[in-house]
Amino acid sequence: MKIFEIALSSILGATLGVALTYFVLDGRIDALKAKVDQVTPVATVDFLSIAQNSPPEGLTDSVMKRKLDNLKTQAQALADRGFVVLRHEHVYSAPKGLVVRDEGN
């Protein structure tokens, strides 16, 4: 009989723990989701990276235009996904993952 009581107590305790955790955390998760929905993601575009990655002899006009158009396309894609896109030169600091730069190709 003791094994049955221990097993029943364990099952009831686990069920009660899961239920209480759900009810306590559900409100907190909903509040966190609401807060995240209010924050607009921000990214920056570093147009100066084209000059930093260019060879010493410079770039031809067509290559420069292609690189600028590529950065503008990436910025527009971010804007279409809901990002606010700023020029990197006007931002004091930003995480590396939120800066769009020329790859140097």
C-alpha positions, 0 to 999 in steps of 0.5 A, a space after each residue: 500500500 505504501 508504494 501506491 500512496 507514494 506513486 499517487 503522491 508523486 503524480 499529484 504533486 507533479 501535476 499540481 506543480 505543472 499546473 501552478 507553473 503554467 498559471 504563474 508563468 503564462 501571465 509573465 510570458 504574455 506580458 513579455 510578448 506584449 513588451 517585445 511587440 512594442 519594441 521596433 528592431 533597428 539596424 544600420 547600414 554602413 555605406 563607408 564600408 564600401 570605401 574601406 573594402 575597396 582596393 587602393 586603385 579605387 572602384 569603377 563607377 559600375 562596381 561602386 553603383 552595384 555595391 551601393 545598390 546592394 546595400 540599399 536592397 539589403 536595407 529595404 529588405 530589412 525595412 520590409 521585415 519591420 526594421 527601422 534602418 539608419 545610416 551607420 555614420 549617424 549611430 554612435 554604437 550598434 551590435 555587429 549583428 545589426 550592421 549591414 556592411 559591404 562584404 568586399 567582393 
